[in-house]
Amino acid sequence: MFPGATADREDANFVVVGAPLDASTTFEPGTRFGPRRIRTFAETFDDYDVRTGQYFTELGVHDEGDVYAWDDVTAYLEFLEGTLRDVVWDDAVPLAIGGEHTISAAGVRAVEPEVFVCLDAHLDLRDAYDGNPQSHACVTRRILEEESVEEAIVLGARTGSEEEWERAAEADVTVVPPEEVADFSFGDRLEDREGYLSVDIDGADPAYAPGTGTMEPFGLEPREMRDVVREVAPHATGFDVVEVNDRDDGQAASLAGKLLREFVFSHADAR
Amino acid sequence: MAKQQKEVRDLQEGGYVVIDDAACKINAYSTAKPGKHGSAKARIEARGVFDDKKRSLSQPVDAKIWVPIIERKQGQVVSVSGDDMQVMDLETYETLTMRIPEDVDVEPDDNIEYLEMEGQRKIV
């Protein structure tokens, strides 16, 4: 159980769902251990949030456990999407913890947002990687193909293939490089629109989150990521944090768990 | 409600199932693999046949579940009066009154197909 996720399902405002998919990780694997690591390293956090004056245990967070992952990614995403849609139908906010970034496609299909906001080192705009359109390197492209999604805003991106940068130049994609994230303003782009927030932990500089499969230097500061989460959370009806693996001493998982809690506190505070 | 018992694994998209005491038509069926320590689960997404409400359930594939017995019948429109129509059942020649759905346009002598379960009817 995610620490503090003590609510019963029927009373929940937020539902944590583990999605330990580890099928297309392209360098170092281990995202299958992500949900477990994130739950473990969230144990040290205090229940009380001084900024908002709220207790995590009073915000109606339920942990549904993991949706066991297998190697048929299409079938897995379909089942995961259904599990997350049940959360949406219960008027709660799904909080998916990965697992590789591919799982965001299931979250977006369940929530059907208009704006996809993503913290990520990578553009993830390939049409296919090694011939696989379901690869974690293609997830933002797949999400842009969803009917409800009008645009993607990718913060912290600093690498991609030439094909990806060409796709990123189109009107429905905004890329904010790491050095511009702190001063970036969403303006009114989130007003009266439904958002989905995805945090790929490799958006952080590898110094802060080495436990991830494709580290990319010159990344975001944790406080910059935190501020983005705080700003987007009130407008987001779905959230995930992905790409945490077990190849560090808990730094990546700790940051992931903290950002999930920041999302919950900020979303609840804005109600 | 007239119903029969099946296992969740026997259900399929396009078929019917009882969820929350309501007859529903299944529009999505997905299964999760069990791994070494779990049991295979199925998730069903369905819509109420007579109330159009979306419902879902998630259960092990070997769980028992009720399937409603819904009859598919043929009828002929005898007359139309406001939002209602008189329909003659082409099997029993019984005449019954049915509400005309908003998205359906009918005229006398039209042949229609409808679902019937315990006095509830819906044009298909």
Interface residues (C-beta under 8 A of the other chain):
Chain A: V67 Y68 W70 D72 A75 Y76 E78 F79 G82 T83 R85 D86 W89
Chain B: A28 S30 T31 A32 K33 P34 G35 G38 R43 E45 K54 S56 S58
